[in-house]
Amino acid sequence: MTTRDAIFPAGRHDLYMLHTYSAAIRSGDLLFVSGQVGSRSDGSPEPDFEAQVRLAFANLEATLQAGGCGLDDIVDVTTFHTDPENQFGTIMTVKNEIFPEAPYPNWTAIGVNWLAGFDFEIKVIAKLPSAAERGS
């Protein structure tokens, strides 16, 4: 049986404990990051949509860093949107700032009707850098 190597960023543990899941699981040379949302420190949704998307990416980056990698190590992205048609322009603006040049990670966007009070969620798979890639 595989042992789960759970990863948690600083802070936000109550959110994970409340909903009983890990922020990320390290398995071999991959980091599987659970869906990250634009939650404020008290766990509530950021009400401004663009700020919520930016906060979701910041929460994602904190989880990646806790796992030993960064945004450039992402290979697979899945996003969830409560109103894709009206949100897509804002999401693409933020996405293009986060990933400004090729090669881009692959990306799947899914329209949903419920995200526990949030309007955007992002989950990723990242490849953990080797010791040589980290310069160690």
Secondary structure, 3 states (H helix, E strand, C coil): CCCCEEECCCCCHHHHHHHCCCCEEEECCEEEEEEEECECCCCCECCCHHHHHHHHHHHHHHHHHHCCCCHHHEEEEEEEECCHHHHHHHHHHHHHHHCCCCCCCEEEEEECCCCCCCCEEEEEEEECCCHHHHCC
